[in-house]
Amino acid sequence: MGLSCRECTVYVVDGDADSRCSLVGQLQVHGLTVLTFENAEAFLESYDRIQAGCLVLELNLPGMSGLALQSCLNQLEISLPLIFMTSSADVASAVRAIQNGAVDFLRKGRDTSRLIAVANRLVTAIRLAGRRHGGATPTRHLLMVGAMFDKANLVILLYSGAC
């Protein structure tokens, strides 16, 4: 049996409560299930590896930064598709995020429609992977697809809807 989009979660980690609430409303209007966290530590404490989904992550968080959380997830071998968003960033941070596996790096407020589109594509890819590979978690099967291609090709597949 295939997964519905409701069975995939978009995790939002953002220290700004107003921004977090606004983004949640916009994602939910598009039929996405959303869980929010105000910092990286709260996310790490609550994250369930079995729950399929993707992560929308603010670069500049209170406490552990978004890049530090990404590094921590990589060290823990938690491969959760990740979209960075920020209102202020430098090129070096964007490059580092993408080199370490982020699917996209977006400007907060200005790229909201793009963020929703990317989140929808990721959720759809995870759902389709779950249909094709019953038994294991959908995120694990997305990783199997990723293992067959380098990260750049996986991102292209996700954007083109091929996954």
C-alpha positions as CSV (number, residue, x, y, z in Angstrom):
1,M,0.0,0.0,0.0
2,G,1.4,3.4,-0.9
3,L,1.9,6.3,1.4
4,S,-0.2,9.4,1.3
5,C,1.4,12.9,1.6
6,R,-0.2,13.0,5.1
7,E,2.1,10.2,6.2
8,C,5.2,12.3,5.4
9,T,6.1,15.1,7.7
10,V,7.7,18.4,6.9
11,Y,9.8,19.4,9.9
12,V,10.4,23.1,10.3
13,V,13.1,24.3,12.6
14,D,13.1,28.1,13.0
15,G,13.8,30.2,16.0
16,D,11.5,33.0,14.9
17,A,8.0,32.2,16.1
18,D,6.2,34.5,13.6
19,S,8.1,33.1,10.7
20,R,7.6,29.6,11.9
21,C,3.8,30.1,12.2
22,S,3.5,31.8,8.8
23,L,5.4,29.0,7.1
24,V,3.4,26.3,8.9
25,G,0.1,27.8,7.7
26,Q,1.4,28.0,4.1
27,L,2.6,24.4,4.1
28,Q,-0.6,23.1,5.7
29,V,-2.7,24.9,3.1
30,H,-0.9,22.8,0.5
31,G,-1.9,19.6,2.3
32,L,1.4,19.0,4.0
33,T,1.7,17.6,7.6
34,V,4.1,19.9,9.6
35,L,5.9,19.6,12.9
36,T,7.8,22.6,14.2
37,F,10.7,23.2,16.5
38,E,12.2,26.5,17.8
39,N,15.8,25.1,17.9
40,A,18.0,22.3,16.7
41,E,18.2,20.7,20.1
42,A,14.4,20.3,20.4
43,F,14.3,18.8,16.9
44,L,17.1,16.2,17.7
45,E,15.3,15.3,20.9
46,S,12.0,14.6,19.2
47,Y,13.0,13.3,15.7
48,D,11.8,9.7,15.0
49,R,13.9,8.0,12.2
50,I,10.9,5.9,11.2
51,Q,8.8,8.9,10.3
52,A,9.3,9.8,6.6
53,G,9.7,13.5,5.7
54,C,12.0,16.4,5.0
55,L,13.5,19.2,7.0
56,V,13.1,22.9,6.4
57,L,15.9,24.5,8.4
58,E,16.8,28.1,9.3
59,L,20.5,28.8,9.0
60,N,20.7,31.1,12.0
61,L,19.2,29.4,15.0
62,P,19.5,30.1,18.7
63,G,21.9,27.6,20.2
64,M,23.1,25.1,17.6
65,S,23.2,26.6,14.1
66,G,21.5,25.1,11.1
67,L,24.8,24.2,9.6
68,A,25.8,22.5,12.9
69,L,22.5,20.6,12.9
70,Q,23.2,19.4,9.3
71,S,26.6,18.3,10.3
72,C,25.2,16.4,13.3
73,L,22.6,14.7,11.2
74,N,25.3,13.6,8.7
75,Q,27.5,12.3,11.6
76,L,24.5,10.3,13.0
77,E,23.8,9.0,9.5
78,I,20.3,10.5,9.5
79,S,19.7,11.3,5.8
80,L,16.7,13.6,5.9
81,P,16.2,15.7,2.7
82,L,17.0,19.2,3.9
83,I,16.0,22.7,2.6
84,F,17.8,25.6,4.2
85,M,16.1,29.0,4.5
86,T,17.5,32.2,5.9
87,S,17.0,36.0,5.9
88,S,20.7,36.6,6.0
89,A,23.4,34.4,4.6
90,D,26.8,34.5,3.0
91,V,27.9,32.6,-0.1
92,A,30.2,30.4,1.9
93,S,27.3,29.2,4.1
94,A,25.2,28.4,1.1
95,V,28.0,26.5,-0.6
96,R,28.7,24.6,2.6
97,A,25.1,23.6,3.0
98,I,24.8,22.3,-0.5
99,Q,28.1,20.5,-0.4
100,N,26.9,18.8,2.8
101,G,23.8,17.5,1.1
102,A,21.1,20.2,1.3
103,V,18.5,20.0,-1.5
104,D,18.1,23.8,-1.7
105,F,19.1,27.1,0.0
106,L,16.4,29.7,-0.1
107,R,15.8,33.3,1.2
108,K,13.2,33.5,3.9
109,G,10.1,35.4,2.8
110,R,11.1,35.9,-0.8
111,D,11.2,32.2,-1.9
112,T,8.2,30.9,0.0
113,S,6.5,29.6,-3.2
114,R,9.7,27.8,-4.2
115,L,10.1,26.3,-0.7
116,I,6.5,24.9,-0.9
117,A,7.2,23.5,-4.3
118,V,10.4,21.9,-3.2
119,A,8.8,20.5,-0.1
120,N,5.9,19.1,-2.2
121,R,8.4,17.4,-4.6
122,L,10.4,15.9,-1.7
123,V,7.2,14.5,-0.1
124,T,6.0,13.2,-3.4
125,A,9.4,11.5,-4.1
126,I,9.3,9.9,-0.6
127,R,5.8,8.7,-1.1
128,L,6.6,7.2,-4.5
129,A,9.7,5.5,-3.1
130,G,7.5,4.0,-0.4
131,R,5.1,2.6,-3.0
132,R,8.0,1.1,-5.0
133,H,9.7,-0.4,-1.9
134,G,7.2,-1.6,0.7
135,G,8.6,-2.6,4.0
136,A,11.4,-0.1,4.8
137,T,10.9,3.5,5.6
138,P,10.3,5.7,2.6
139,T,13.2,8.0,3.5
140,R,15.5,4.9,3.5
141,H,14.4,4.2,-0.1
142,L,15.0,7.7,-1.2
143,L,18.6,7.1,0.1
144,M,18.8,4.0,-2.0
145,V,17.9,6.1,-5.1
146,G,20.5,8.6,-3.9
147,A,23.2,5.9,-3.6
148,M,22.7,5.1,-7.3
149,F,23.4,8.7,-8.3
150,D,25.6,11.4,-7.0
151,K,23.9,14.2,-5.0
152,A,23.7,16.6,-7.9
153,N,21.8,14.0,-10.0
154,L,19.5,13.1,-7.1
155,V,18.6,16.8,-6.8
156,I,17.9,17.0,-10.6
157,L,15.7,13.9,-10.3
158,L,13.8,15.4,-7.4
159,Y,13.3,18.7,-9.3
160,S,12.2,16.9,-12.5
161,G,9.8,14.7,-10.7
162,A,11.6,11.6,-11.9
163,C,11.7,10.0,-8.4
